[in-house]
């Protein structure tokens, strides 16, 4: 507060002096020329990104504005962050798994300006959200602020969109390898007389994803034996459309902000493989369409001077159709043999519809008790339906399931010693309500083993603290007893490649974080920043995907206990806004702590590392910016990124002999990018080269990722 008052006072003083000079320059000079000489003054303040990093929570904050003109997808920037690992199942539009400090998948929750991201539709993810729309990405590790009303177990990602005060137009278009094309547009326009603000957003993506699959097995010309070849990927087209219009007002006596919005998203995707690369699919498709309406209200002094209120409500209609009507078995060269079972499920033909209406209500009330002390009360309702039917399979019994979650959070914040010490204490209550209507494959899904209507309550709590020892070094620690309720995909399946498991139990975890961070000004424009974090995750009822390789299907199951320990470290160096160097490394030791099987025998996987997940990796970045090369205000930024991932086993280490065990090999990936911006950033042209050395790269279950790829992007920003 003191800093903000100083800044305002200085700005007012400078404005006052400028006004005097414009009004009567000669008089001003005559009066002050012999008595006062003004020197240059520099006013500094911490950015919101820096403020987040200094909170009691373990949090990373990425300022996307600095690199938005070069990014093809925001996942690229997130994947280079310490403690984070993103594993994609293929090219553009493929599913991906994001890990934060050892926990991944649905243990991570995603938010858009504090609201669950899936409210925009099940097809909207980090990978296809318009990059130009994003100001920063907040990554919370292990301990999640109660304000999100989240049941996340291992972390949360909050995407903060631009909230510019001026009118602007931000347009970008790009094209690249594998027949990829992307176009994004977002803008803001304020009607002068009424003050009504309009914010349109439009994003269109397409990719054929026809990159080369290496060393795949196909039949020879005589169909008498199998041979190994490199072949282009086929039947993997991806199309996405996202449009949104937001309208409202800001800075009124009755509201700081009040906006209503409507959005539409459509995803059309060919399904190319099952859960494993050996299961090739040549005809099946998935189509998803979502429509969302929402409203949000914000007021800093609501009813009383010390009370702030933020409230949001959203309803989404989400409809997906999976087409699986071909009895064929495909090979990687596009040939096939006729069979007796469908491609995805290995059963009869299906035209499976899934309708999942989603209603989200979120309320946050913050009350300032006294300077440095605040109380927050938060509530989140997340209600999802699951109605399924089939247009082809006459024997399928339609279902109508309901999964509703209520999360209530109360937190108390403290600040002492002029902000050097800050604490936060919080408690959460989780209410889970499940109403089951489906009965298909009850022996697999457990439909007959659970009540048709059930409600459960689970408590959670936590604490965080941060102490600034010196300007160059601070210590932070946090703890949370966290509950993670199963999501719709885990409980009820996805209607295609994922079986339902209605017997799933919530995950329970005790999460511990401890970290040191700081920065040191070396002088002459040299700045060094550093951070070291350690963490422990003690998880019960760990939810993990199990693969049925012969069917190409997967199902989520509970593992009795998994203990995760690890750490990450990062160091950054900047010189005068020109040279930027960064290096981070992460270590994740996740092991099975279930010592005995249900039969009482010693488990062979006891103390084994959790399979199919990397446990050591690092990222390095070097960038240099040239300014005023051709004309005033232009800049050229050259950047090189390097990623290294240690090899890891595909299955449990205890299974099979050392020579026969499947493992994902060590990976070395290098990316290059160049950005040229001119006319003060109005025009931007960038070129990216991903996987420069065309290295063979794998991710989940050894699914091959694209090889060398290029992407050219033009961005126009008018303000």
Secondary structure, DSSP 8 states (H G I E B T S, - for coil): -HHHHHHHHHHHHHHHHHHHHHH-HHHHHHHHTTT------------HHHHHHTSSS-EEEEEGGGTTTT-S-HHHHHHTSTTEEEEESSSTT--EEEEETTEEGGGEEEEETTEEGGGG-TT--TTTS-GGGEEEEEEEES---GGG----SSEEEEEEE---SS-EEEEEEEEETTTEEEEEEEEEEE-TTT--EEEEEEEEEEE----EEEEEEEE-TTSSSEEEEEEE--S--EEEEEEEEEEEEES-SS-SEEEEEEEEEEEEEE--B-SSTTSB-SS-EEEEEEEEEEEEEEESS-SSTTEEEEEEEEEEEEEEEEEE---EEE-TTS-EEE-SS-TTTSSS-EEEEEE--EEEEEEEEEEEEETTEEEEEEEEEEEEEEEEEESS-TT---EEEEEEEEEEEEEEEEEEGGGTEEEEEEEEEEEEEEE----TTHHHH-TTSS-SEEEEEEEEEEEEEEEEEETTEEEEEEEEEEEE---HHHHH--SSSEE--TT---EEEEEEEEEEEEEEEEETTEEEEEEEEEEEEEEEEEEEEEEETTTTEEEEEEEEEEEEEEEEEEEEEEETTTEEEEEEEEEEEEEE---B-TTS-B-TTTT-B-SSS--EEEEEEEEEEEESSSSTT-EEEEEEEEEEE--EESS-TTSS-TTT--EE--EEEEEEEEEEEETTTTEEEEEEEESTT----B-GGG-B---SEEEEEEEEEE-
